Amino acid sequence: MHVGLFTDSYLPRTSGVVTAVEASARQLRLRGHRVFIVAPAYPGHTDVDPDVVRVPSVTPPGHPDFPLALPYPGRALRAVRALGLDLVHTHSPFLLGGMGWWAARVLGRPVLFTYHTRYDEYAHYAPVVGELARPLVSAYATAYCNQCDCVLAPLPSIAALLRDSGVRVRVVVVPSAGIDVSAFSAPPRSGEDARTAVRGRFGVPPHSPLLAFVGRLAREKNVALLLAALAALPSDTWLLLVGDGPERTALETQAKDAGLASRTVFAGTQPPAAVAEVLAAADLFVFPSTTETFGIAMIEAMAAGCAVVAVRAPASSDLVRNGETGRLVAADPRAFADAVRDLLAQPARRSAMGGAARAAAAEYDQARVTDRLLAVYQELLAHQRVAGGGFTCV
C-alpha cells in the first residue's frame, strides 16, 4: 500500500515525534509498503530519502528549529494528490495534519491520527498568548480527532484522557513507536565495559553512582526537578543528562547556583549507540516529566535493564510497574531523592528491577508495534472497501 505520513516535525529536528515517524516509515518499508513523509522544509537541509515531500515553510520568531509549513500553495497540494495514497496517517493536528486530512477527504481515503502530545501542555510556546491558549488548543485537538476515522493513543491512560476530553471516534491503543530491543539489551559494550567507558568519556569517577536522563531539555520535561533532587543526594552521586533543548542554559545556571555543576554532565545529543551505552552504564534511569503521552526513553532504559525512578503521571504509570520495574513518586524533589537513595542502597533489588524492566520492554519491540499498526491500517482499508470506497466526516 501507499501510506502518507504527515508531520509538522521532522528531520533534521530531533524529537519523539520525529523518532516515531522515522521508525514507522522504516518498518513499513521493510514490510514492502511505500511510505511518503510530508514535512516542512528546513532551510539548508537536503533529504537523502526520495520519498520525503517538503512543503514550503516559514521560521517563527524565537523558534528557528521549528519551521511552520505553509500547506496550501497549489504546488504542494498537487504534489500530495499525485502520490497515489491509499491511506493517510497524520502525526499532528495542526498545519500538515490539516493538509493530510484534506488529502484524505479529497481522495476518499481513510485518515487516522496518532496523538503524540498533550498539546495543551505546550501552550507556553504560543507567541503572545502563551498560557491563555491552553483551553483553545485542547478544544481544537479534540475537534481534529473527531474529524478522523480513527485515533491512535500510545498508551491506555492516553486513550482514557482522549475519551474524557470528548473524543467520540474510535480510539485504539498502539504505541507511537517501537524500539530495537536488541540494540539496548546488547549494546556494543555492556556491563562493566560500558560502565568504565561511559564514566571515562564524561569524567564520572569510576565508583560514583550514576543517574541518567535522556530527553529534550525543555520546560515540559521538568528536568529542573532532577537537579533539585540531586542536591538532596550524597555528594558522590552524578547526573548525566543526554539531550539538548531551549532550557539547557537555564538548567546549567541552576546546577551552577546550587553547587552541582561538578557532578552534573550536560552531554548534549548523542548517537543511538552512545545512548545505549549510557543506559547500560547507569545505575538508575530518572524521568521527571508529567506531560508524556508515551516515553520512549523510559522503554529504551528498561530494555537496557535499567530500573526507573519516575514522577507518577499517566504515561509513566502505564510503563513502570511500581516496586517491580522501578519506582513512581510524587513530583517533589525530596520524594524523588528518597526513592533514588533507597534503590542505590539496594543493588540486588535494583538488579532484579532491571531484569523485570527488560522483560517488560519486549512488548514494545518494533516488530510487534508494526504488527499492531498494520492491523489498524488493514481494518480501515477493509472498511473502506465494504463501504464502497468513501469516508465521510464524523
C-alpha atoms as one frame of an Amber mdcrd trajectory, in Angstrom:
protein
   0.000   0.000   0.000   0.987   3.664  -0.360   0.917   5.437   3.013   1.310
   9.149   3.641   2.760  10.245   6.994   2.046  13.947   7.567   4.055  15.633
  10.311   4.846  19.174  11.447   8.114  17.941  12.989  10.770  16.029  11.083
  14.471  15.810  10.349  16.847  17.485  10.930  14.948  18.234  14.126  15.161
  15.715  16.986  12.047  14.840  18.975   9.836  11.945  19.974   7.548  12.630
  17.015  10.482  12.552  14.603  11.658   9.269  16.113   8.174   7.789  15.750
   7.746   8.906  12.128  11.199   7.633  11.158  10.644   4.291  12.873   7.191
   3.788  11.354   8.417   4.596   7.847  11.414   2.298   8.179   9.405  -0.656
   9.466   6.578  -0.257   6.968   9.079  -0.109   4.115  10.711  -3.309   5.356
   7.275  -4.939   5.009   7.107  -3.864   1.349   4.913  -0.751   1.645   5.763
   2.583   0.071   5.772   5.390   2.603   5.807   9.102   1.801   6.686  11.575
   4.550   5.168  15.041   4.142   7.013  17.556   6.318   8.018  21.240   6.499
  11.034  22.411   4.517  14.093  23.190   6.663  16.495  25.832   5.328  19.739
  24.269   4.165  18.620  20.676   4.725  18.676  18.150   1.882  16.940  14.788
   2.182  18.578  11.523   1.184  15.173   9.808   1.261  13.487  10.377  -2.132
  10.018   9.851  -0.639  10.125  12.870   1.645   7.873  15.640   0.327   8.860
  19.036   1.709   6.268  21.791   1.995   7.390  25.467   1.941   7.687  26.879
   5.456   8.431  29.987   7.485  10.529  30.222  10.636   8.651  31.751  13.602
  10.493  34.299  15.781  12.375  32.659  18.625  11.994  29.103  17.299  14.496
  28.635  14.469  14.443  24.838  14.866  10.686  24.549  14.293   9.667  25.914
  10.869   5.937  26.181  10.195   4.662  24.722   6.936   2.561  26.760   4.524
   0.405  23.819   3.467  -1.924  25.369   0.953   0.135  26.610  -2.039  -1.141
  24.934  -5.196   2.127  23.150  -5.981   2.227  21.432  -2.564  -1.388  20.312
  -2.823  -0.880  18.963  -6.343   2.225  17.080  -5.206   0.296  15.375  -2.407
  -2.587  14.450  -4.697  -0.120  12.863  -7.103   1.284  10.430  -4.514  -1.463
   7.861  -5.071  -2.051   7.376  -1.353  -4.184   4.503  -0.099  -4.214   5.786
   3.470  -3.254   8.975   5.329  -1.671   8.865   8.784  -1.247  12.259  10.437
   1.150  12.959  13.299  -0.019  16.484  14.104  -3.478  18.069  14.292  -2.180
  21.398  13.029  -0.743  22.613   9.731   0.321  19.459   7.925  -2.188  17.430
   9.898  -4.811  19.636   8.279  -3.266  19.074   4.880  -3.280  15.312   5.412
  -6.912  15.374   6.461  -7.761  17.430   3.354  -5.891  14.995   1.085  -7.699
  12.007   2.589 -11.111  13.590   2.135 -10.413  14.751  -1.430  -9.091  11.318
  -2.387 -11.762   9.408  -0.469  -9.155   7.650   1.657  -9.175   6.793   5.361
  -7.298   9.084   7.721  -6.009   8.228  11.172  -4.150  10.359  13.683  -1.581
   9.464  16.320  -1.996  11.592  19.436   1.673  12.140  20.254   1.481  15.154
  22.520  -0.671  16.637  25.237  -0.888  19.794  23.185  -2.352  21.963  25.944
   0.822  21.303  27.983   2.833  23.042  25.252   0.683  26.183  25.108   3.512
  28.237  26.650   5.258  28.097  23.268   2.425  30.010  21.569   3.538  33.553
  20.632   1.943  36.401  22.626  -0.995  34.466  24.101   1.031  31.733  25.815
  -0.925  30.001  28.590  -4.135  31.752  27.507  -4.170  29.409  24.513  -4.383
  26.249  26.644  -8.200  25.684  26.534  -8.351  26.651  22.860  -5.582  24.216
  21.950  -7.274  21.427  23.905 -10.638  22.067  22.220  -9.026  22.206  18.786
  -7.166  18.900  19.278 -10.394  17.192  20.353 -12.251  18.578  17.331  -9.487
  17.380  15.000  -9.632  13.878  16.480 -13.369  13.767  15.864 -12.857  14.529
  12.160 -10.622  11.481  11.673 -11.675   7.888  11.089  -9.554   6.539  13.930
  -7.233   7.919  16.606  -4.201   6.030  17.889  -3.308   6.530  21.544   0.191
   5.376  22.568  -0.927   4.060  25.978  -4.181   3.147  27.770  -4.016   6.238
  30.009  -3.876   8.481  26.940  -6.842   6.677  25.390  -8.800   7.375  28.582
  -7.704  11.020  28.532  -8.931  11.381  24.940 -12.310   9.873  25.710 -12.664
  12.083  28.775 -11.860  15.142  26.648 -14.732  14.383  24.268 -13.193  12.273
  21.511 -16.064  10.220  20.045 -14.396   8.364  17.172 -12.735   5.008  17.679
  -9.562   5.191  19.799  -7.091   2.302  19.508  -4.054   1.821  21.743  -0.966
   1.454  19.539   2.468   2.628  20.757   3.646   5.604  18.729   6.979   3.895
  18.053   8.683   0.627  18.740  12.334   0.184  19.619  15.004  -2.252  18.543
  15.068  -4.103  21.854  18.272  -5.951  20.926  20.161  -2.658  20.435  19.595
  -1.801  24.106  19.698  -5.255  25.669  23.025  -5.967  23.932  24.735  -2.626
  23.140  28.274  -2.549  21.657  29.600  -2.518  25.217  27.575  -3.705  28.170
  28.075  -4.337  31.865  31.415  -3.265  33.310  32.840  -2.365  29.881  30.103
   0.216  29.268  30.331   1.408  32.859  34.048   2.088  32.502  33.795   3.601
  29.009  30.910   5.952  29.790  32.395   7.165  33.049  35.727   7.782  31.362
  34.125   9.650  28.447  32.160  12.035  30.662  34.569  12.393  33.560  32.482
  10.493  36.119  34.517   8.831  38.903  34.636   5.033  38.431  32.691   4.110
  41.571  30.248   7.026  41.808  26.526   6.258  41.491  25.325   7.476  38.086
  21.792   8.651  37.289  20.890   9.038  33.605  18.214  11.075  31.858  17.589
  11.004  28.095  15.276  13.589  26.573  14.742  17.110  25.360  15.850  19.838
  27.759  12.604  21.762  27.690  10.258  23.186  30.277   7.631  20.469  29.834
  10.189  17.746  30.673  10.573  19.103  34.233  14.336  18.494  34.315  14.745
  21.191  36.983  13.245  18.697  39.437  16.159  16.309  38.803  18.660  18.985
  39.759  16.703  19.809  42.912  16.644  16.104  43.799  20.366  15.749  43.096
  21.029  18.485  45.658  19.426  16.252  48.306  21.538  13.188  47.410  25.022
  12.256  48.641  27.790  14.352  47.105  29.262  11.387  45.203  26.077  10.923
  43.125  26.319  12.112  39.499  23.644  13.074  36.980  24.175  12.598  33.232
  21.720  14.484  31.005  21.622  13.259  27.393  19.800  15.642  25.075  19.537
  19.303  24.273  16.863  21.966  24.082  15.789  25.500  24.910  16.155  25.096
  28.688  19.770  23.962  28.646  21.260  27.333  29.576  18.776  27.834  32.422
  19.471  24.320  33.726  23.230  24.851  33.570  22.748  28.039  35.594  20.576
  26.180  38.110  23.248  23.486  38.502  25.977  26.088  38.982  23.990  28.137
  41.501  23.176  25.002  43.524  26.813  23.858  43.600  26.021  20.847  41.398
  27.984  21.739  38.257  30.899  19.485  39.234  28.660  16.391  39.256  26.159
  17.216  36.524  27.070  16.341  32.932  25.263  18.038  30.054  26.155  15.540
  27.350  24.077  17.056  24.562  22.571  14.981  21.786  24.280  11.607  21.402
  24.100   8.979  18.628  21.907   5.921  19.309  24.835   3.592  20.088  26.168
   6.052  22.664  22.714   6.363  24.272  22.544   2.569  24.569  25.943   2.561
  26.304  24.887   5.305  28.715  21.816   3.306  29.692  23.905   0.153  30.140
  26.304   2.086  32.386  23.757   3.926  34.550  22.748   2.775  37.993  19.255
   4.249  37.564  17.256   5.962  34.847  15.480   9.044  36.164  12.482  10.626
  34.474  10.648  13.652  35.908   8.206  14.566  33.099   4.465  14.618  33.739
   3.413  15.544  30.187   4.429  12.446  28.218   1.997  10.528  26.047   4.446
   7.647  25.608   8.017   7.904  26.934  10.248   6.054  24.500  13.324   6.937
  26.566  11.867   5.039  29.521  11.299   1.980  27.331  14.860   2.137  25.993
  16.180   2.327  29.555  14.055  -0.631  30.570  15.282  -2.625  27.558  18.822
  -1.903  28.752  17.948  -3.467  32.110  17.882  -0.176  33.970  15.470   0.319
  36.858  13.484   3.568  36.563  12.586   6.271  39.051   9.853   8.444  37.522
   7.353  11.032  38.603   3.902   9.473  38.861   1.956  10.567  35.759  -0.318
   8.857  33.214   2.379   7.599  30.825   4.941   6.622  33.458   2.233   4.793
  35.415   1.449   2.718  32.306   5.087   1.888  31.614   6.634   1.462  35.076
   5.283  -1.147  37.463   5.850   0.479  40.836   8.042  -1.699  43.043   8.693
  -4.192  40.238  10.443  -2.396  37.362  11.116   0.852  39.202   9.599   3.440
  41.495   6.859   6.009  40.898   6.896   9.045  43.156   5.233  12.418  43.622
   6.526  15.404  41.667   8.539  16.533  44.662  12.373  16.726  44.763  12.591
  15.275  48.272  10.365  12.291  47.434  12.315  11.729  44.218  15.647  11.842
  46.042  14.381   9.437  48.719  13.388   6.862  46.070  16.760   7.199  44.331
  18.676   6.899  47.593  16.673   3.812  48.588  17.413   1.969  45.336  21.073
   2.990  45.208  21.469   1.409  48.644  19.977  -1.906  47.426  21.994  -3.166
  44.422  20.369  -6.622  44.448  16.852  -5.156  44.383  17.898  -2.690  41.707
  19.277  -5.514  39.586  16.059  -7.539  39.965  14.026  -4.499  38.903  16.288
  -4.080  35.887  15.679  -7.679  34.837  11.926  -7.246  35.166  12.150  -3.979
  33.227  13.989  -5.684  30.367  11.272  -8.330  30.116   8.512  -5.694  30.154
  10.199  -3.689  27.380   9.914  -6.630  24.974   6.255  -5.705  24.436   7.444
  -2.566  22.650   9.768  -4.249  20.166   9.368  -2.510  16.807   8.195  -5.672
  15.010   5.311  -6.100  17.465   4.363  -2.433  17.247   4.385  -2.555  13.434
   2.110  -5.599  13.503  -0.396  -3.639  15.585  -0.174  -0.583  13.341  -0.677
  -2.602  10.166  -3.688  -4.342  11.693  -5.360  -0.930  12.130  -4.405   0.128
   8.593  -5.825  -3.053   7.109  -9.033  -2.751   9.097  -9.576   0.801   7.868
  -8.916  -0.203   4.258 -11.233  -3.194   4.556 -13.958  -0.931   5.927 -13.414
   1.423   3.006 -13.883  -1.412   0.519 -17.072  -2.584   2.232 -18.388   0.987
   2.359 -17.850   1.420  -1.352 -14.658   3.465  -1.416 -15.520   6.588   0.520
 -15.257   8.028   4.002 -17.308  10.834   5.377 -16.541  13.099   8.309 -17.797
  12.016  11.698
